[in-house]
Structure formats: C-alpha cells, structure tokens
Amino acid sequence: MAAPHQDVGFRHGPVEGVGVKVLVTGHQGYIGSVLCPLLCTHGHTVVGLDTGFFEGCDFLEAPTDVRMLRRDLRDMAAADLDGIDGVVHLAALSNDPIG
Ligand SMILES: NC(=O)c1ccc[n+]([C@@H]2O[C@H](COP(=O)([O-])OP(=O)(O)OC[C@H]3O[C@@H](n4cnc5c(N)ncnc54)[C@H](O)[C@@H]3O)[C@@H](O)[C@H]2O)c1
C-alpha cells in the first residue's frame, strides 16, 4: 500500500487535481525556502507569510512563484485564511540571531 505522501505526488511528481493552497508561515527561513519550491513543484499553490527578519541573509534565491504577505504572524486576520486549505507553520524565532 502506498504511503500517504505518495498519493499527493511527493515521490512521483505532480498528480493532476490534487493541488491545494497552502499558507507557509516563516517561508523565507531555512526550512521554508526549501519547502516552498517543493510544494510548487508538486502542483500546490503557496502563499508565504514572513516578517523578513533575515532577508538578505539567504542561501537560496527567494522563490518567485510564491505570493508573499510581509506580515507579522500575530497581525493576521481571519480573512487572510480565505481560500487556504492548509497551513504549515514555521514562523518562529528559533535561532539566536547574534549567536
Ligand atoms: N532548522 C531546524 O533544524 C529545525 C529543527 C527542528 C524544528 N525546527 C522548527 O522549524 C521552524 C522553522 O525553522 P527554520 O530553521 O526554518 O527557522 P528560521 O529562523 O530560518 O526561519 C523562521 C522564519 O520565520 C520568520 N518569522 C519569525 N517570527 C515571525 C513572525 N512573528 N511573523 C512572521 N514571520 C516570522 C523569520 O523572518 C524567518 O524567515 C521553527 O519553528 C523551528 O523551531 C527547525
């Protein structure tokens, strides 16, 4: 039996008709900058939300096919979730910016 992630194409490329709209908070970070292109490659629509705290310190080019909300997560309104099927919540101050 196939693993759940195989059903949505994570191993075998996009599967027609399974694309969902995903809000990725902290999408400019270490994990988000890898995850967003992966989601897009597999047919999903990504909306990123990030304050841009570490903008300019990127290892990768910012993804161009991701709509971006430059916003603090704590200022989100319910309307920001209109049309969103799922949220991947990565926004956090998880790394010591001076250490
Ligand atoms: N990187 C790892 O190895 C690792 C391991 C385990 C868990 N995690 C967790 O995964 C998540 C993401 O980790 P990462 O390494 O990508 O972090 P990161 O610091 O590289 O990225 C976090 C992003 O969140 C944004 N952000 C911070 N506060 C925000 C706010 N209030 N509103 C909007 N955006 C905000 C920052 O600007 C940044 O771009 C964190 O919760 C972290 O604790 C990471």
PDBQT file of the ligand as one rigid body, heavy atoms in Angstrom, charges set to zero:
ROOT
HETATM    1  N1  LIG A 101      16.048  24.239  11.279  1.00  0.00    +0.000 N 
HETATM    2  C1  LIG A 101      15.982  23.133  12.030  1.00  0.00    +0.000 C 
HETATM    3  O1  LIG A 101      16.885  22.280  12.061  1.00  0.00    +0.000 OA
HETATM    4  C2  LIG A 101      14.755  22.862  12.885  1.00  0.00    +0.000 A 
HETATM    5  C3  LIG A 101      14.661  21.676  13.599  1.00  0.00    +0.000 A 
HETATM    6  C4  LIG A 101      13.529  21.429  14.363  1.00  0.00    +0.000 A 
HETATM    7  C5  LIG A 101      12.498  22.349  14.394  1.00  0.00    +0.000 A 
HETATM    8  N2  LIG A 101      12.602  23.489  13.691  1.00  0.00    +0.000 N 
HETATM    9  C6  LIG A 101      11.492  24.448  13.751  1.00  0.00    +0.000 C 
HETATM   10  O2  LIG A 101      11.004  24.701  12.427  1.00  0.00    +0.000 OA
HETATM   11  C7  LIG A 101      10.589  26.080  12.345  1.00  0.00    +0.000 C 
HETATM   12  C8  LIG A 101      11.350  26.796  11.213  1.00  0.00    +0.000 C 
HETATM   13  O3  LIG A 101      12.761  26.682  11.443  1.00  0.00    +0.000 OA
HETATM   14  P1  LIG A 101      13.810  27.427  10.486  1.00  0.00    +0.000 P 
HETATM   15  O4  LIG A 101      15.134  26.795  10.780  1.00  0.00    +0.000 OA
HETATM   16  O5  LIG A 101      13.292  27.467   9.067  1.00  0.00    +0.000 OA
HETATM   17  O6  LIG A 101      13.796  28.881  11.142  1.00  0.00    +0.000 OA
HETATM   18  P2  LIG A 101      14.365  30.259  10.510  1.00  0.00    +0.000 P 
HETATM   19  O7  LIG A 101      14.746  31.119  11.669  1.00  0.00    +0.000 OA
HETATM   20  O8  LIG A 101      15.369  30.002   9.447  1.00  0.00    +0.000 OA
HETATM   21  O9  LIG A 101      13.069  30.869   9.791  1.00  0.00    +0.000 OA
HETATM   22  C9  LIG A 101      11.989  31.378  10.535  1.00  0.00    +0.000 C 
HETATM   23  C10 LIG A 101      11.311  32.443   9.681  1.00  0.00    +0.000 C 
HETATM   24  O10 LIG A 101      10.188  32.926  10.428  1.00  0.00    +0.000 OA
HETATM   25  C11 LIG A 101      10.105  34.330  10.264  1.00  0.00    +0.000 C 
HETATM   26  N3  LIG A 101       9.405  34.852  11.435  1.00  0.00    +0.000 N 
HETATM   27  C12 LIG A 101       9.819  34.854  12.732  1.00  0.00    +0.000 A 
HETATM   28  N4  LIG A 101       8.886  35.365  13.529  1.00  0.00    +0.000 NA
HETATM   29  C13 LIG A 101       7.833  35.724  12.721  1.00  0.00    +0.000 A 
HETATM   30  C14 LIG A 101       6.554  36.295  12.963  1.00  0.00    +0.000 A 
HETATM   31  N5  LIG A 101       6.164  36.644  14.209  1.00  0.00    +0.000 N 
HETATM   32  N6  LIG A 101       5.718  36.507  11.913  1.00  0.00    +0.000 NA
HETATM   33  C15 LIG A 101       6.094  36.153  10.649  1.00  0.00    +0.000 A 
HETATM   34  N7  LIG A 101       7.311  35.602  10.357  1.00  0.00    +0.000 NA
HETATM   35  C16 LIG A 101       8.165  35.387  11.386  1.00  0.00    +0.000 A 
HETATM   36  C17 LIG A 101      11.561  34.826  10.146  1.00  0.00    +0.000 C 
HETATM   37  O11 LIG A 101      11.631  36.045   9.455  1.00  0.00    +0.000 OA
HETATM   38  C18 LIG A 101      12.212  33.653   9.371  1.00  0.00    +0.000 C 
HETATM   39  O12 LIG A 101      12.233  33.895   7.969  1.00  0.00    +0.000 OA
HETATM   40  C19 LIG A 101      10.852  26.696  13.724  1.00  0.00    +0.000 C 
HETATM   41  O13 LIG A 101       9.668  26.629  14.479  1.00  0.00    +0.000 OA
HETATM   42  C20 LIG A 101      11.914  25.781  14.313  1.00  0.00    +0.000 C 
HETATM   43  O14 LIG A 101      11.878  25.782  15.726  1.00  0.00    +0.000 OA
HETATM   44  C21 LIG A 101      13.702  23.769  12.931  1.00  0.00    +0.000 A 
ENDROOT
TORSDOF 0
